Amino acid sequence: MLRLPLLVAGAVMVAGNALAGPSASAEPELTLPPIPAVPGLPIPSLPTDLLAPKFTGAPAPEQPIAHPAIPQNPWLAPDGNNSMHNDAYASDAYRVSGPLGQHLKVSSASYGIRECATIAFDSHGRIVGLCGGLEGFGMMVIDPVTLKPISELRTSARNLLTSANPFTDICGGTYFFLDGDDIVYPTTAKKTVLKIAVGADGTLVKQHEWSLAAYVAADDCLIATMPDWSGRLWFFTQQGTIGTLDRDSGEVRFTRLPAGEEVTNSVATDETGGMYVVSTHALYRLDAAADGTPEVTWREAYDRGTRLKPGNLSQGSGTTPTLLGDRWVAINDNADPQTNVLVYDRRKGASQRLHCTQPVLANNAGTTDNSLVAAGSSFIVENNYGYGGPTSTILGKTSTPGLARVMVDGDGCHVAWTSNEIAPSSVAKASLGNGLLYAYTKPRTGLLGNSLDAWYFTAIDIRTGKTVWSRLTGTGIQWNNHYAAIYLGPDGTAYIATLAGLVRIQDS
């Protein structure tokens, strides 16, 4: 499709069909599977649940946080319901008020050894999840109260003999989006994008499948899709192929990032036509040309550090670009000895692109592989340093503490607070409706001290950084969320996926 090579900030962007690059797979490693779960039953509990504090802290009052308006992308379901990161801005913030800690009721359901890491909510309030296990990936529609599956449709099979480690493999089963007509668009391991309708009765029906195999290298894979404000479906591959798909004509236009740059996170888009993606080397804004061809509007290289830190899936930023207001876009870098939150002016005509660089988290022990959270005039980052998969949080082990809130204004940025909570791999979420940040934590606590593997749903005051309360979900590896996000349903109920199923948390 494309054209001549494009010079971008001294780097060459190659366009065309002859694709090549580093392997999209990693060498498998030995990992301990979760305790076997039986579909239709709760996630298995352990006797050690009785040794962990069930609830600490006290219920919180509602203290809403003012936040710049987030425009509704017309090609997505209502904000808060459409994707892993909530909206086109990837804000990870909800307008609805989540649990306040009032007599919290926790329930769960197991679906075998499968994790529904990415979920959305359809027009009937039902959970629509992309769930992955050792066998592959599938879409599920789940009752939001009982957590019982309503329907299921397989989207991708996994070849355990040739595929990457299933605990780190992000090909064909990580991100999808839901539109306002209850249509979901997941990618597959076959290098296709599916169009799947969620019926009024909750059934799943495949309506169309677009193959992108001609534009994706044999050793590459699709990572994410997102519609821009014009309705074009953008797709992104791990080795840096970026394209647009006209869903009516099937026409594809694409370009490639410089050789060696990989994409391992989701993307954001705004109403001006910008599509924002971070590679392992740089943050990009791309806009579509008149014929749909992705073109680089600007490129900002960042310090990707000298190593792959424990807690990251790649050497580089672990964040999806997060937009704030009509001006800012932020990521973290991978600098040594201390990682930074980087805030850029995303506008096309900005005279100065990098607005501020704010060091965060611990020296030589700080990184994140999850999106920043936008709340008010700030970005919140959590520390994932030391999380290397399910075995890194068993037998009393856990990751490095740390969350931080970075305030942004016209003059720069500064750290408002830090927290010592330990959130090994949660995609934290903010409730703008009550002023709480929710994280999924694994502290060093309990009657058995460091040997108690207790997991908690934790609420932090966004204004002060103080932990308000924590509620135990369970003890044992089966309660590990393993990079799954926290979600708030339309009524404010909280959900988090684990290696063995789905957990529901609600005030009673």
C-alpha positions in Angstrom: 0.0 0.0 0.0 2.4 2.6 1.0 4.7 4.8 -0.6 8.3 6.0 -0.3 10.2 5.8 3.0 9.3 8.6 5.4 12.0 10.5 7.3 10.8 11.0 10.9 13.1 12.8 13.3 16.1 11.3 11.7 14.6 7.7 11.5 13.4 6.0 8.4 9.8 4.7 8.3 9.6 2.0 5.7 6.3 1.4 4.0 5.4 -1.7 1.9 4.5 -5.4 2.1 8.0 -6.8 2.5 7.9 -7.2 6.3 10.7 -8.4 8.5 11.8 -7.9 12.1 12.6 -9.5 15.4 10.6 -12.5 16.6 7.3 -11.8 18.1 7.7 -14.7 20.5 9.7 -15.2 23.7 11.2 -18.5 24.9 8.7 -20.3 27.2 9.5 -20.5 30.8 8.4 -22.8 33.6 5.5 -21.3 35.5 3.2 -22.6 38.2 -0.4 -22.8 37.0 -3.2 -21.7 39.3 -5.1 -24.1 41.4 -7.5 -25.9 39.0 -10.9 -24.1 38.8 -14.2 -25.8 38.1 -16.4 -23.8 35.7 -19.7 -22.8 37.4 -18.1 -22.7 40.9 -16.4 -19.8 42.8 -12.7 -19.3 42.5 -11.3 -21.9 45.0 -10.4 -20.6 48.5 -7.7 -21.8 50.9 -7.7 -22.2 54.6 -5.1 -19.4 54.8 -7.9 -17.0 54.0 -8.7 -17.2 57.7 -5.2 -15.9 58.6 -5.4 -12.7 56.5 -7.3 -9.6 57.7 -10.5 -9.5 55.8 -11.0 -5.7 55.8 -8.8 -2.9 57.0 -9.5 0.8 57.1 -13.0 2.5 57.0 -15.6 3.3 54.4 -15.0 6.5 52.5 -17.5 9.4 51.7 -18.0 10.4 48.1 -15.7 13.2 47.2 -15.9 13.7 43.4 -12.8 14.8 41.5 -13.3 17.5 38.8 -11.8 16.3 35.5 -11.4 17.8 32.0 -14.1 16.7 29.6 -13.4 13.5 27.7 -15.2 13.7 24.3 -17.2 10.6 23.2 -15.7 8.8 20.2 -18.9 8.2 18.1 -17.5 4.8 17.0 -17.2 3.5 20.5 -19.7 2.4 23.1 -20.2 5.0 25.9 -17.1 5.9 27.8 -16.4 3.7 30.7 -17.8 0.7 28.9 -15.9 0.3 25.6 -12.3 -1.0 26.2 -9.6 -1.9 28.7 -8.7 1.7 29.3 -12.3 3.0 29.4 -12.4 5.5 26.5 -10.6 6.9 23.5 -8.3 9.0 25.7 -7.2 5.8 27.6 -7.9 7.7 30.8 -8.6 4.7 33.0 -11.0 7.0 34.9 -14.7 6.5 35.5 -17.4 9.1 36.1 -19.4 6.6 38.1 -18.8 6.2 41.8 -17.2 2.8 42.6 -17.3 0.9 45.9 -17.0 3.1 49.0 -16.1 0.2 51.4 -19.5 -0.1 53.0 -20.0 -3.7 54.1 -18.3 -4.9 50.9 -19.7 -8.1 49.3 -17.1 -10.1 47.4 -18.2 -12.9 45.0 -16.4 -14.8 42.3 -16.8 -17.3 39.5 -14.3 -19.6 37.8 -14.1 -20.4 34.1 -11.5 -23.0 34.2 -7.9 -21.8 33.9 -8.8 -18.7 31.9 -8.4 -15.0 32.5 -10.8 -12.4 31.1 -8.2 -9.6 31.2 -10.1 -7.2 28.9 -13.8 -6.5 29.4 -16.4 -4.1 28.3 -20.1 -3.6 29.1 -22.8 -3.8 26.5 -26.0 -1.7 26.3 -27.8 -4.2 28.6 -25.0 -3.8 31.3 -23.7 -7.3 30.6 -19.9 -8.1 30.8 -18.3 -8.8 27.4 -14.9 -10.3 28.0 -12.0 -11.4 25.9 -10.7 -14.4 27.9 -7.5 -16.3 27.4 -6.1 -19.6 28.6 -3.7 -22.3 27.7 -6.0 -23.4 24.8 -6.4 -19.9 23.3 -8.8 -17.0 23.4 -12.6 -16.5 23.2 -15.2 -13.8 23.7 -17.6 -14.4 26.6 -20.8 -12.6 27.6 -21.2 -12.8 31.4 -24.1 -11.9 33.7 -22.8 -9.0 35.8 -24.5 -10.1 39.0 -24.2 -13.9 39.0 -21.0 -13.9 36.9 -22.5 -16.9 35.0 -21.5 -17.2 31.3 -24.3 -16.5 28.9 -22.5 -17.3 25.7 -19.0 -18.0 24.4 -17.3 -17.8 21.0 -13.8 -19.0 20.3 -11.6 -16.4 18.5 -8.1 -17.9 18.5 -6.5 -21.2 19.2 -3.1 -21.5 20.7 -0.4 -23.9 19.6 1.5 -24.7 22.7 4.3 -26.3 20.8 5.1 -23.2 18.8 3.6 -20.2 20.6 5.2 -18.0 23.2 4.9 -18.4 26.9 1.1 -18.1 27.5 1.7 -15.9 30.5 3.5 -13.3 28.5 2.1 -13.8 25.0 0.1 -10.7 23.9 -0.6 -11.9 20.3 -4.2 -12.2 19.3 -6.0 -11.9 22.6 -5.2 -8.7 24.5 -7.1 -5.7 23.3 -10.5 -5.2 21.7 -13.2 -2.5 21.5 -17.0 -2.4 21.7 -19.1 0.0 19.7 -22.5 1.6 20.4 -24.3 -1.1 18.5 -22.9 -3.9 20.8 -20.4 -5.0 18.2 -17.0 -6.1 19.4 -13.8 -6.0 17.3 -11.1 -8.4 18.6 -7.9 -9.4 16.9 -6.9 -13.0 16.4 -3.7 -15.1 16.2 -4.5 -15.7 12.6 -3.8 -12.0 11.9 -7.5 -11.2 11.4 -9.9 -8.7 12.9 -13.3 -10.1 13.8 -16.7 -8.3 13.9 -18.9 -10.0 16.4 -22.4 -9.0 17.4 -23.7 -9.3 20.9 -27.4 -10.1 20.5 -30.2 -8.8 22.7 -30.3 -12.3 24.4 -26.5 -12.2 24.9 -25.6 -14.6 22.1 -22.4 -14.0 20.1 -22.6 -14.1 16.3 -19.5 -13.6 14.0 -20.6 -11.2 11.3 -17.3 -10.6 9.4 -13.6 -11.3 9.4 -11.0 -9.2 7.8 -7.6 -10.9 7.1 -4.6 -8.7 7.5 -2.1 -11.5 6.9 -0.8 -9.8 3.7 0.4 -6.9 5.8 1.8 -8.7 8.8 5.1 -10.6 8.8 5.0 -14.3 9.4 6.7 -13.9 12.8 4.7 -10.8 13.7 1.2 -10.5 15.2 -1.7 -8.1 15.8 -1.7 -6.3 19.1 -4.5 -3.7 19.2 -7.3 -2.0 17.2 -9.0 1.3 17.7 -11.4 3.5 15.6 -10.5 7.1 15.0 -13.2 9.8 15.0 -13.8 9.2 11.2 -14.6 5.5 11.8 -11.4 4.1 10.3 -10.3 1.0 12.1 -6.6 1.3 13.0 -4.5 -1.8 13.7 -1.1 -2.2 15.3 1.3 -5.1 15.2 4.1 -6.0 17.7 6.8 -5.4 15.2 5.6 -1.9 14.4 3.3 -2.2 11.4 0.5 0.4 11.7 -2.5 0.4 9.3 -6.0 1.5 8.7 -8.9 -0.7 7.5 -11.9 0.7 5.7 -14.6 -1.6 7.1 -16.9 -0.9 4.1 -14.5 -1.4 1.2 -11.9 -3.6 3.0 -9.2 -1.3 1.7 -6.0 -1.4 3.8 -3.3 1.3 4.1 -0.3 0.9 6.2 3.2 2.1 7.2 6.0 0.7 9.4 7.9 2.2 12.3 11.7 2.1 12.1 13.2 -1.4 12.3 13.6 -2.7 15.8 10.8 -0.7 17.3 8.0 -2.8 18.8 4.5 -2.0 20.0 3.4 -3.9 23.2 0.6 -1.7 24.5 -2.7 -0.3 23.4 -3.3 3.1 21.9 -5.3 6.3 22.3 -7.0 8.7 19.9 -8.5 12.2 20.1 -11.2 14.2 18.2 -8.6 16.1 16.2 -7.7 12.9 14.3 -4.6 12.0 16.2 -3.7 8.4 17.0 -1.2 8.0 19.8 1.1 4.9 20.1 4.3 4.3 22.1 6.9 2.0 20.7 9.9 0.6 22.6 11.8 3.7 21.5 9.5 6.6 20.9 6.0 8.1 21.4 4.1 8.9 18.1 1.2 10.9 16.9 -0.1 9.6 13.6 -2.8 11.1 11.5 -4.5 9.6 8.4 -3.9 11.1 5.0 -6.9 11.6 2.7 -6.6 8.1 1.4 -6.3 6.6 4.9 -2.6 6.1 4.9 -1.1 6.5 8.5 1.4 9.4 8.5 3.6 10.4 11.4 2.7 13.9 12.6 5.4 13.9 15.2 7.8 11.5 16.9 9.4 11.9 20.3 12.2 9.5 21.4 12.6 8.8 25.1 15.1 7.1 27.3 14.4 3.4 27.1 17.1 2.5 29.6 19.7 -0.2 29.4 17.8 -3.3 30.3 14.5 -5.1 30.4 13.4 -4.5 34.0 11.6 -7.2 35.9 8.0 -6.2 35.6 8.1 -5.1 32.0 7.3 -7.2 28.9 9.7 -5.2 26.7 12.6 -2.8 27.1 10.8 0.6 26.8 7.7 2.3 28.0 5.2 0.0 29.5 2.3 2.4 29.2 -0.5 3.1 26.8 -0.4 6.8 25.9 -2.9 8.6 28.2 -4.5 11.9 27.1 -5.6 14.7 29.5 -7.7 17.6 28.4 -7.2 19.1 25.0 -3.4 19.4 25.3 -1.5 16.7 27.2 -0.4 13.1 26.4 1.7 11.2 28.9 3.8 8.0 29.2 6.5 6.6 31.4 10.0 5.9 30.1 12.4 3.2 31.1 15.3 5.3 32.3 17.9 4.3 34.8 18.4 4.6 37.7 14.9 6.2 38.0 11.9 6.0 35.6 10.1 9.2 34.6 6.6 10.3 33.8 6.9 12.3 30.5 4.2 14.8 29.6 4.0 16.1 26.1 2.0 18.8 24.3 0.1 16.6 21.7 -1.2 19.4 19.5 0.0 19.5 15.9 1.4 23.0 16.0 3.0 23.0 19.4 6.3 24.9 19.5 7.7 22.7 22.3 6.7 19.1 22.5 8.1 17.8 25.8 6.4 19.7 28.6 7.9 18.1 31.7 9.9 15.1 32.9 9.1 13.9 36.4 11.2 11.2 38.2 9.0 8.7 40.0 9.2 5.4 42.0 12.3 3.9 43.5 15.9 4.2 42.2 16.9 1.0 40.4 13.6 -0.6 41.5 10.9 1.3 39.6 9.0 0.6 36.4 5.5 0.2 35.2 3.9 -2.0 32.5 0.5 -0.5 33.0 -1.2 2.6 31.7 -1.1 5.8 33.7 -4.3 6.9 35.2 -5.6 10.4 34.4 -7.4 12.0 37.4 -8.1 15.7 37.6 -5.0 17.6 36.5 -2.7 14.6 37.2 -1.3 11.3 36.1 -1.0 8.4 38.5 1.6 5.6 38.1 2.1 2.3 39.9 5.2 0.3 40.4 5.4 -3.1 38.8 9.1 -3.7 39.4 9.8 -7.3 40.4 6.7 -8.8 39.0 7.9 -11.5 36.6 4.8 -13.7 36.3 2.7 -15.8 38.6 5.6 -17.5 40.3 7.0 -14.1 41.4 4.2 -13.6 43.9 4.0 -17.1 45.5 5.4 -18.4 48.8 5.4 -15.0 50.3 7.1 -13.1 47.5 5.7 -9.9 46.1 6.9 -6.9 44.0 8.3 -3.5 44.9 6.0 -0.9 46.6 5.0 2.3 45.1 2.4 4.5 43.5 2.8 8.2 42.7 0.5 11.1 41.6 2.1 13.6 39.2 0.4 17.0 39.0 0.5 18.9 35.7 0.0 22.6 35.0 1.1 25.1 32.5 4.6 25.5 34.1 5.5 21.9 34.5 4.8 19.0 36.8 5.5 17.8 40.3 4.8 14.8 42.6 1.8 15.4 44.8 2.1 12.2 46.8 3.6 8.7 46.9 2.1 5.5 48.4 3.8 2.4 49.7 1.0 0.1 48.5 2.2 -2.9 46.5 0.3 -3.5 43.3 2.3 -6.2 41.4 0.5 -5.9 38.0 -2.9 -4.3 38.3 -4.2 -1.8 35.8 -5.4 0.7 38.4 -8.5 2.7 37.9 -9.9 6.1 39.2 -13.4 6.8 40.2 -14.0 10.5 39.5 -17.4 10.0 41.1 -16.0 9.4 44.6 -12.3 10.4 44.5 -10.9 6.9 45.0 -8.1 5.1 43.1 -8.5 1.4 43.0 -5.5 -1.0 42.9 -5.1 -4.7 43.3 -2.5 -5.2 46.0 -0.4 -8.0 47.5 1.0 -6.7 50.8 3.4 -8.4 53.2 0.8 -9.0 55.9 -1.0 -11.6 57.9 -0.4 -13.9 60.8 2.2 -15.8 58.7 4.0 -12.7 57.8 5.7 -12.8 54.4 4.5 -16.3 53.6 0.9 -15.4 53.3 -0.1 -14.8 49.7 -3.1 -12.5 50.3 -4.6 -10.4 47.5 -6.6 -7.2 48.2 -8.9 -4.8 46.4 -7.5 -1.5 47.8 -8.9 2.1 47.7 -6.6 5.0 47.9 -7.6 8.7 48.3 -6.7 10.4 45.0 -6.2 13.8 46.8 -3.9 12.6 49.6 -2.5 9.2 48.5 -3.6 7.7 51.8 -4.9 4.2 51.8 -8.6 4.3 52.8 -9.4 0.6 53.0 -8.5 -2.8 51.7 -10.7 -5.8 51.2 -9.4 -9.4 50.9 -10.4 -11.3 47.8 -8.4 -14.5 48.7 -5.1 -16.1 49.3 -3.2 -18.2 46.8 -2.0 -18.0 43.2 -5.5 -18.3 41.9 -6.3 -14.8 43.0 -3.4 -13.2 41.1 -4.8 -10.8 38.5 -1.7 -11.1 36.2 -1.9 -7.8 34.3 -5.7 -7.8 34.2 -7.4 -4.4 34.7 -9.8 -3.3 37.3 -13.2 -2.3 35.9 -16.3 -0.5 37.2 -19.6 -1.5 35.7 -22.3 1.1 34.8 -23.7 0.8 38.4 -20.3 1.2 40.0 -19.7 -2.4 40.9 -16.1 -3.3 40.6 -14.7 -6.4 38.8 -11.2 -7.8 38.4 -10.1 -10.9 36.6 -7.7 -13.4 38.0 -5.9 -16.5 36.7 -8.9 -18.6 37.7 -11.9 -16.5 37.0 -13.6 -13.2 37.8 -14.2 -11.3 41.1 -17.1 -9.0 41.8 -16.9 -6.3 44.6 -19.9 -4.2 45.6 -21.1 -2.1 48.6 -24.0 -3.8 50.3 
